[in-house]
Amino acid sequence: MIPPQFGTAGPHFDGLACVRKDDLWGFIDRTGQTVIPIEFDYADDFHCCLAKVGLDGLYGYIGRGGRIAIAACFLSAENFRDDVAYVVTNQTAGYINSAGEFIWRGEYIPRS
């Protein structure tokens, strides 16, 4: 059992759980050891081997080792599903693959 020490903790997916401590997010293993530093403004669970993270108001993705896989350059981003994720930039909305390449895109028109 992991002693209470986090403001928020998600379930373990593939052995890792996202946690929030002092308004920053990171990941722990099943023993409670921090395996990806608690340094993100936001973090979500891993899906298709990538986890959505927030940095300075933008979103990107990290791999299971904690390295940035897709730079935080999106205004909005969804979790990967079937190896694609829906993302929004200031001019484009569409789907990217796990390499961060758009496989479909359209013009993003913000709601007024």
N, C-alpha and C positions, 0 to 999 in steps of 0.2 A: 504494500500500500504506500502511495506517495503522500507525504504529509502536506496539509494545506499550505500553499505558499504563493498561489497565483490568483489574480483577480478573476480570470476566466481561463478555462481549460476545455478543449474540445476532446472528442473521442480519439482513440488511437486508430489510425489507418496505416496499415502496413508497418506497424511498430512505432509510428511517430504521431505525436499530438501537438497541435498548435496551442500555445499558452500566452496569456497576457500578464505582464508584471510591470507596474509603474508606467502604464499607458504605452508600453512597447510590446511587441510580439516576437516570438521565436518558437522553437520546437524542442520537445523532450522525447526521450525514449521511454520504454515501459518501466524503467527503474527510477525515473525522475531526473536523470542526467540531461543537462542541456546539450543537445547535439547540433543545433543550428542556433547561433547566438540570438538573444532577445534584443533585437535592434531595429525591427521594422515598425512602421506606423500602423500596419495592419497585416494580418496573415490569415489564410484560410487553409483548409485541409488539402492534402495531395490528391490530385485526380490525374490519371494518365501520366504519372511520375513527375508532375509539376504542381507547385502550389502558388496560388496568387498571393502577392505581397504588395503592400503600399509603402511608398517612399516619397516624402515631400509632396503629397497630394496627388501623386500619379501611381499607376499600377503596372506591375510587371510579374514575372514568374521566376521561381527558383527551382533547381533540381534537388533531389534528395540529399545531396552532399552539402547543400546550402549555397552553392554558387549561383550567381545570376544566370539564368538560361535565356530570358528575354527581358531586355532592359525596361525599367519603369518609365514608360512613355505614353501610357493610355489614360484618358480621363475616366474611363469606366472599363471594366473587364469582368468577364464571367469565368467560372471554372472550366477547365477542359472537359470535354465530353466527346467520346468517339474520336479522339485525337484532334479536335478543333475547339477553338474558344471564340466567343463573340467579344469584340473590343470596339472602343470608340476613341478616336483622336479628335482634335479640334476641327478637322475637315472630313474625316472618313469614319465610316462604321462598317464593320464586316467581320469575317471569320479569318483567323490565323491558324497556321499549323504549329507544331511543336518547335519549329525553327524560328517562329516569329514572322513568317512570311504570309502576306495576305493571299488567301486562296479565293476569296470573293470579297469585293468591297463596293460600297456605294457612297454617295455624298451624305455627310452627316448634317442634318438641319436641326439645330437646337429648338426645343419648344419654347414659345414665347410666354 
